[in-house]
């Protein structure tokens, strides 16, 4: 199957999602209003447009914020399966109900991706269940946001699964894969690494027992399932590629970066300079933006020179149009001017985005890169910790915690050092973050120091760090980062300036090179629970692989996979609940006190 046919098949998943939504909306005939949670808007736009909603009986569309205008139409609330948002909707519905009235077929709530037991319980407690409010589940199909990137668009999956150990949404993964197999077929080789990935695999096998896809041949030769927790380093290191840096700085939702102009004070409350973010409107879809397609995975310094060259090219085109004869000018306006205008707008947006990266990161980029190289090579532990303390005074909570987590994962900061640092963190940012110690301990970023009769036992200071042992087994750490060619890369470590290769990249590389399964199993079993199902599919019969990262995948990992594709002639489709950054991971720790 050629690339275009394959990607058309993947993109057709939105048609199935439309049919699912249409079935819910048309449970009630006539005109209706739809009230959408703001975070749902971007993924919904990827599935259907306003005109499609209108054709399915929707008269008015509102955002779920503040009070709604009084209308007689039935109301469909479209929200994620968050208890907080669900309570907000219940309060809004109750404010519209008169004490002596119980309107039927007026209020409907669509929960994405599923109805939870607590939703039904809350309705019963408030006397709204069944007769007054009807509940619907909507699990849309994976959304194709860019060539080779599928996303389920389920927010906070990392926090729910790995911080709170709330597994209520985990079956969504298995069901998504199961439904996908009805279109693509079931691969004959599967590898699952991590506790939750293995749980998904077990659930997937149960679904296949009930109903198996009748498609004999699969478009995918292999499925790789991976827990986000098996490779924290790929999220915590500062990425060096254009799109990954943008995701670190801007709020990107469902592959769309839409930053409005916001007036800010020149200095924050601690008299640090407020770093300026330029307003930009970018769609991270290389099918629609040819400039983005050319620069998305480039090392950032290359991006600025490419954009500069394109700007000069546009200027020369503008100058040449001044000397055109009337007929040539008319032809130019008719055939090329619209394209030039569109190209100009795209370049201007990318230049604004690149300028923001420089504004926000330029003052610390070189130092950050140097420290991260030391960390991955296990050098200068003392100076690395000193740099961590320096970041406290930049008034950037996420930057500081991200570096702390990186040090804990790699160089194993002791519990007493972690406690000491969190105390300084709380002095700087507030003691409401006192729960961080427990969250970091719960997530196994460090281990508790043993005590005997209340006294701390000092163990011999012998260096034995599992991170370096495991990373060296898989050759994830290049010995000479400075020799990695970041302009014309041949090593996946270029996404981190040559200092680290993402775990998923090395797993893919081993599978594509048909490394012995026993050897791969020996290397990977230290990363977590491992399952390998081989139904005659290994060595691979084709070089089309589906990679699924549970808890979020990063654009740096996507760039590494794209490079591996070009080097090996393979096709790698990545899928996750969301595309995330290291800031999203540490945000889950900051905003998640243990219940």
C-alpha positions in Angstrom: 0.0 0.0 0.0 1.4 3.4 -0.9 1.7 6.2 1.6 -1.2 8.3 0.4 -3.6 5.4 0.5 -2.4 4.4 4.0 -2.8 8.0 5.4 -6.2 8.4 3.8 -7.3 5.3 5.6 -5.9 6.7 8.9 -7.5 10.1 8.3 -10.9 8.4 7.7 -11.2 7.7 11.4 -12.8 11.1 11.8 -15.7 9.9 9.7 -16.4 7.1 12.3 -16.2 9.7 15.1 -18.7 11.9 13.2 -21.1 8.9 12.9 -20.7 8.3 16.7 -21.5 11.9 17.5 -24.4 12.1 15.0 -26.0 9.0 16.7 -25.9 10.8 20.1 -27.2 14.1 18.8 -30.0 12.5 16.8 -31.3 10.6 19.8 -33.5 13.7 20.1 -35.2 15.1 17.0 -35.5 18.8 16.3 -33.3 21.8 17.0 -30.9 21.7 20.0 -28.1 23.8 21.6 -24.7 22.4 22.3 -22.5 23.7 25.2 -18.8 22.7 24.8 -16.1 22.7 27.4 -13.3 24.9 26.1 -10.7 22.1 26.1 -13.0 20.0 23.9 -13.2 22.6 21.1 -9.8 21.9 19.4 -10.2 18.2 19.0 -13.8 18.6 18.0 -12.7 21.0 15.2 -10.4 18.2 13.9 -13.4 15.9 13.7 -16.2 18.1 12.4 -17.0 21.7 11.6 -19.8 24.1 12.6 -21.7 23.4 9.3 -21.7 19.7 10.1 -23.1 20.4 13.6 -25.8 22.6 12.0 -26.7 19.8 9.7 -27.2 17.6 12.7 -29.8 19.8 14.3 -27.5 22.1 16.4 -28.9 25.7 16.3 -26.6 27.5 18.7 -23.1 26.6 20.1 -21.9 28.0 23.4 -18.7 27.7 25.4 -19.1 26.3 28.9 -18.2 29.4 30.8 -20.3 31.7 32.9 -24.1 31.7 32.7 -26.0 30.7 29.5 -28.8 32.7 27.9 -32.3 31.4 28.6 -33.5 29.3 25.7 -36.2 26.6 25.2 -34.0 24.3 23.1 -32.8 21.0 24.6 -29.2 21.4 25.8 -26.3 19.0 25.0 -23.3 19.5 27.2 -20.0 18.1 25.7 -17.3 17.7 28.4 -14.4 15.6 29.3 -14.9 12.9 32.1 -13.7 15.2 34.8 -15.6 15.2 38.1 -14.9 18.9 38.6 -16.4 19.9 35.2 -19.3 17.5 35.7 -20.2 19.2 39.0 -20.0 22.6 37.2 -22.5 21.3 34.6 -24.8 20.0 37.3 -24.8 23.4 39.1 -25.6 25.1 35.8 -28.5 22.7 35.1 -29.9 23.1 38.6 -29.9 26.9 38.3 -32.3 26.5 35.3 -34.8 24.2 36.9 -37.7 25.6 38.9 -38.4 23.7 42.2 -41.9 22.6 41.0 -40.8 21.5 37.5 -38.9 18.5 36.2 -38.4 19.1 32.5 -37.9 15.9 30.4 -35.5 15.6 27.4 -34.1 19.1 28.2 -30.7 18.3 29.5 -28.1 15.9 28.1 -24.5 15.4 29.0 -21.9 13.8 26.6 -18.9 12.5 28.6 -15.6 12.1 26.7 -14.3 9.4 26.6 -16.7 7.6 28.9 -19.3 7.8 31.7 -17.8 7.2 35.2 -19.6 5.6 38.1 -19.2 8.9 40.0 -21.2 10.8 37.3 -24.2 8.6 37.8 -23.8 8.8 41.6 -23.7 12.6 41.5 -26.9 12.8 39.4 -28.7 10.5 41.8 -27.6 12.5 44.9 -28.9 15.6 43.2 -32.2 14.0 42.1 -31.4 14.5 38.4 -30.7 11.0 37.2 -32.5 9.5 34.2 -35.7 11.6 34.2 -34.1 15.0 34.1 -30.5 14.5 32.8 -29.5 11.9 30.2 -25.9 10.7 30.0 -24.0 9.6 26.9 -20.5 8.3 26.4 -18.5 9.4 23.3 -15.1 7.9 22.7 -13.9 9.4 19.4 -11.5 7.6 17.2 -7.8 8.5 17.3 -7.4 12.0 15.7 -4.8 12.3 12.9 -3.2 15.7 13.8 -0.2 15.4 11.5 1.4 13.0 9.1 2.0 9.9 11.2 0.7 11.3 14.6 -2.5 10.0 16.1 -3.8 11.3 19.4 -6.8 10.3 21.6 -6.9 13.9 23.1 -7.6 12.8 26.7 -6.1 15.4 29.0 -4.3 14.6 32.3 -3.9 10.9 31.5 -0.4 10.9 33.0 -1.6 12.5 36.2 -4.6 10.1 36.5 -2.6 6.9 35.7 0.8 7.5 37.3 0.3 10.1 40.0 -3.2 9.2 41.3 -3.2 5.6 40.1 -6.7 6.1 38.8 -7.2 3.4 36.2 -10.8 4.3 35.2 -9.8 5.6 31.8 -7.2 3.0 31.0 -9.7 0.7 29.0 -10.1 3.6 26.5 -6.7 2.7 25.1 -7.5 -0.9 24.6 -10.9 -0.1 23.0 -9.2 2.5 20.7 -6.6 0.0 19.5 -9.3 -2.7 19.1 -11.5 -0.4 16.9 -8.4 0.7 14.9 -7.6 -3.0 14.1 -11.0 -3.3 12.4 -9.6 -0.8 9.8 -6.0 -1.8 9.7 -5.9 -5.4 10.9 -4.2 -6.8 14.0 -0.4 -6.9 13.9 1.3 -10.3 14.5 4.0 -8.9 16.7 3.4 -6.9 19.9 5.8 -5.6 22.6 4.5 -4.0 25.8 6.8 -2.3 28.3 5.5 -1.0 31.6 2.7 -1.9 34.0 -0.1 0.0 32.4 0.9 -1.0 28.8 0.7 -4.6 30.0 -2.7 -4.0 31.5 -3.9 -2.5 28.1 -2.5 -5.6 26.3 -4.5 -7.9 28.6 -7.7 -5.9 28.1 -7.1 -5.9 24.3 -6.8 -9.7 24.3 -10.1 -9.9 26.2 -11.8 -7.7 23.6 -10.4 -9.9 20.8 -11.9 -12.9 22.5 -15.3 -11.4 22.2 -14.9 -10.1 18.6 -11.9 -10.5 16.3 -11.3 -8.3 13.3 -12.0 -10.3 10.1 -9.2 -8.5 8.3 -6.5 -11.1 7.8 -3.6 -9.0 6.7 -2.6 -6.0 8.9 -1.3 -2.7 7.7 0.9 -2.7 10.8 3.6 -5.4 11.2 4.2 -4.5 14.8 2.7 -2.7 17.9 4.9 -1.2 20.6 3.2 -0.2 23.8 5.3 1.9 26.2 4.5 3.5 29.6 5.6 7.2 29.9 7.3 6.3 33.2 9.8 4.0 31.4 11.6 7.0 29.9 11.2 10.2 31.9 14.5 11.6 30.5 13.0 12.1 27.1 10.5 14.5 28.6 12.7 16.2 31.1 15.7 17.1 28.9 15.4 20.4 27.0 14.6 19.5 23.3 16.5 21.1 20.5 14.1 20.7 17.6 11.8 23.5 16.5 8.3 22.0 17.2 9.4 20.4 20.5 10.7 23.8 21.7 7.5 25.5 20.7 5.5 22.9 22.7 7.7 23.7 25.7 6.9 27.4 25.5 3.4 27.8 24.0 0.1 26.2 25.0 -0.4 23.8 22.1 -3.7 21.9 21.9 -4.4 19.1 19.5 -1.6 20.3 17.2 -2.7 23.9 17.2 -0.8 26.8 18.7 -3.0 29.9 19.0 -1.4 32.5 21.3 -3.3 35.8 21.6 -1.6 39.1 22.5 -1.7 39.7 26.2 -0.5 42.8 28.0 2.0 42.0 30.7 4.0 44.0 33.2 7.7 44.3 32.2 8.7 42.7 35.6 7.2 40.0 37.8 6.5 40.3 41.5 10.2 39.3 42.2 11.5 41.9 39.8 12.6 39.3 37.2 12.1 40.4 33.6 8.9 39.0 32.1 9.9 37.0 29.0 7.8 38.1 26.1 5.8 35.7 24.0 4.8 36.9 20.6 1.2 36.1 19.5 1.2 33.3 16.9 -1.3 31.2 15.1 0.2 27.9 13.9 -1.3 24.6 12.8 1.3 21.8 13.4 0.1 20.0 10.4 2.7 19.5 7.6 0.0 18.6 5.1 -1.4 22.2 5.3 1.8 24.2 6.0 4.7 23.4 3.7 7.1 25.6 5.6 6.3 23.8 8.8 6.9 20.5 7.0 10.4 21.7 6.1 11.4 22.9 9.6 9.4 21.0 12.2 12.1 18.5 13.0 15.1 20.7 12.4 17.6 21.7 15.0 16.6 25.1 16.1 19.6 27.1 14.8 18.9 25.6 11.4 15.3 26.9 11.5 16.3 30.5 12.0 18.7 30.4 8.9 16.0 28.7 6.8 13.4 31.3 7.7 15.9 34.1 7.0 16.6 32.6 3.6 12.8 32.4 2.8 12.3 36.0 3.8 15.1 37.2 1.4 13.5 35.1 -1.3 10.1 36.8 -0.8 11.8 40.2 -0.9 13.4 39.4 -4.2 10.0 38.3 -5.6 8.5 41.5 -4.5 11.3 43.6 -6.1 11.0 41.6 -9.4 7.3 42.3 -9.6 7.9 46.1 -9.7 9.6 45.7 -13.1 6.9 43.5 -14.7 5.0 44.5 -17.8 1.3 45.0 -17.3 0.3 41.6 -18.8 3.0 39.9 -16.7 1.8 41.7 -13.6 -1.8 40.8 -14.3 -0.8 37.1 -14.7 1.3 37.3 -11.5 -1.7 38.7 -9.5 -4.0 36.1 -10.9 -1.8 33.0 -10.5 0.8 33.6 -7.8 0.0 36.6 -5.6 -2.5 34.6 -3.4 0.1 31.9 -2.8 2.8 34.5 -2.0 0.5 36.3 0.4 -0.2 33.0 2.2 3.4 32.1 2.3 4.2 35.5 3.7 1.7 35.0 6.6 3.1 31.6 7.4 6.7 32.9 7.4 5.8 35.8 9.6 4.1 33.4 12.1 7.1 31.1 12.2 9.5 34.1 12.6 7.4 35.3 15.6 7.5 31.8 17.1 11.3 31.5 16.6 11.8 35.0 18.2 9.8 33.8 21.2 12.0 30.8 21.6 15.1 33.1 21.6 13.4 35.5 24.0 12.4 32.8 26.5 15.4 30.4 26.3 18.3 32.4 24.8 19.7 33.7 28.1 20.1 30.2 29.5 20.2 27.9 26.5 24.0 27.2 26.4 24.3 26.8 30.1 21.3 24.4 30.2 22.7 22.4 27.4 26.1 22.1 29.1 24.5 21.0 32.4 22.3 18.4 30.7 25.3 16.9 28.9 27.1 16.6 32.3 24.0 15.0 33.8 23.6 12.4 31.0 27.3 11.6 31.2 27.3 11.4 35.0 29.7 14.3 35.5 30.0 17.3 37.8 27.2 16.3 40.3 28.0 19.1 42.6 28.0 21.9 40.0 24.8 20.4 38.5 23.1 20.7 41.9 24.4 24.2 42.3 22.8 25.1 38.9 19.5 23.6 40.1 19.6 26.0 43.1 20.3 28.9 40.7 17.2 28.2 38.7 15.1 28.9 41.8 15.6 32.6 41.4 14.4 32.6 37.8 10.8 32.4 39.2 10.0 29.5 37.0 8.5 26.6 39.0 8.4 24.3 36.0 12.0 24.8 34.9 13.2 24.2 38.5 11.2 21.0 39.1 12.0 19.7 35.7 15.7 19.8 36.4 15.2 18.4 39.9 13.3 15.4 38.5 16.0 14.9 35.8 18.7 14.8 38.5 16.7 12.4 40.6 16.1 10.0 37.7 19.8 10.1 36.6 22.2 11.0 39.4 19.9 9.8 42.2 19.7 12.8 44.5 19.3 11.6 48.1 16.1 12.0 50.0 17.7 14.4 52.5 18.9 16.6 49.5 15.4 16.4 48.0 13.8 17.5 51.3 16.3 20.3 51.7 15.6 21.5 48.1 11.8 21.3 48.4 12.0 23.4 51.6 13.9 26.1 49.6 11.3 25.7 46.8 8.5 26.3 49.2 10.3 29.3 50.7 10.5 30.7 47.2 7.0 29.7 45.8 4.8 29.0 48.8 4.3 26.3 51.4 1.2 25.1 49.6 3.6 22.9 47.6 4.6 20.9 50.6 2.9 17.8 49.1 5.6 17.6 46.4 7.9 15.4 48.5 5.2 12.8 48.7 4.4 13.0 45.0 8.0 12.6 44.0 8.4 9.7 46.4 5.2 8.1 45.1 6.5 8.4 41.5 9.8 6.8 42.5 11.9 9.8 41.5 13.9 8.9 44.7 13.8 6.3 47.4 13.4 6.7 51.1 16.6 6.5 53.1 16.6 3.6 55.6 16.4 4.4 59.3 17.1 2.3 62.4 15.3 3.4 65.7 14.5 6.8 64.2 18.1 7.5 63.1 19.2 7.8 59.5 21.6 5.0 58.4 24.5 6.4 56.2 25.2 3.9 53.5 28.6 3.6 51.7 28.7 6.1 48.8 29.2 3.5 46.1 28.0 4.6 42.6 25.5 2.1 41.3 22.8 3.9 39.3 20.3 1.8 37.3 19.7 4.6 34.8 23.3 4.6 33.5 23.5 0.8 33.5 20.3 0.4 31.5 21.0 3.4 29.2 24.4 2.0 28.4 23.0 -1.4 27.6 20.8 0.2 24.9 23.5 2.7 23.8 21.3 5.7 24.6 24.1 8.0 25.6 26.6 9.0 22.9 30.2 9.2 24.3 31.0 12.4 22.3 27.9 14.6 21.9 29.9 17.3 20.2 30.6 14.9 17.3 26.8 14.4 16.5 25.9 16.2 13.3 22.8 18.2 14.3 22.4 19.9 10.8 22.3 16.7 8.8 21.6 14.2 11.5 22.2 10.4 11.3 21.8 9.8 15.1 18.5 10.2 16.9 20.3 11.9 19.8 20.3 15.2 17.7 16.9 16.0 19.2 18.7 16.6 22.5 21.9 18.1 21.1 23.6 14.8 20.9 23.5 13.8 24.6 20.6 11.2 24.7 18.6 8.9 22.4 15.0 8.3 23.4 14.2 4.8 24.6 11.5 4.3 22.0 14.0 5.1 19.3 16.4 2.4 20.4 13.6 -0.2 20.8 12.4 0.6 17.2 16.0 0.5 15.9 16.5 -3.0 17.5 13.3 -4.3 16.1 13.9 -2.9 12.6 17.4 -4.4 12.5 15.9 -7.8 13.6 18.0 -8.0 16.7 17.5 -11.4 18.6 14.4 -11.2 20.7 16.1 -12.8 23.7 18.8 -10.1 23.6 16.1 -7.4 23.4 14.2 -8.9 26.3 17.3 -9.0 28.5 18.0 -5.3 27.8 14.4 -4.1 28.4 13.2 -6.2 31.4 15.0 -3.7 33.7 12.7 -0.9 32.5 9.6 -2.5 33.9 7.1 -5.4 33.2 7.7 -6.7 29.7 5.4 -8.8 27.4 6.3 -9.9 23.9 3.7 -11.6 21.7 5.1 -13.1 18.5 2.6 -14.8 16.2 5.0 -15.4 13.4 5.5 -11.6 12.9 9.1 -11.3 13.8 11.4 -10.7 12.0 9.0 -8.1 10.6 7.2 -8.9 7.4 6.8 -5.2 6.6 8.4 -2.1 8.0 5.2 -0.3 9.2 5.1 0.0 13.0 2.5 1.5 15.4 4.0 3.0 18.5 1.7 3.8 21.5 3.1 5.8 24.5 0.7 5.7 27.5 0.8 9.0 29.3 1.9 11.3 26.4 4.5 11.4 23.7 6.8 14.4 23.0 7.6 16.1 19.7 11.3 15.3 20.3 10.5 11.6 20.3 8.3 12.1 17.2 11.3 13.8 15.5 13.6 10.9 16.5 11.1 8.4 15.0 10.9 10.5 11.8 14.7 10.4 11.4 14.7 6.6 12.0 12.0 6.3 9.2 14.3 8.1 6.7 17.4 6.1 7.7 15.7 2.7 7.6 13.0 3.1 4.9 10.3 2.3 7.5 7.0 3.9 8.3 6.3 4.7 12.0 2.9 5.8 13.3 2.9 7.2 16.8 -0.2 7.3 19.0 -0.8 8.7 22.5 -3.4 10.3 24.7 -1.8 13.7 24.0 1.5 15.2 22.7 3.1 16.5 25.9 6.2 18.3 27.1 8.3 18.0 30.2 6.4 21.0 31.6 3.2 19.0 31.3 4.8 16.1 33.3 6.0 18.3 36.2 2.7 20.2 36.1 1.0 16.9 37.0 3.1 16.8 40.1 2.5 20.5 41.1 -1.2 20.4 40.7 -1.8 16.9 42.2 -1.6 16.8 45.9 -2.3 13.2 47.1 -6.0 12.8 47.8 
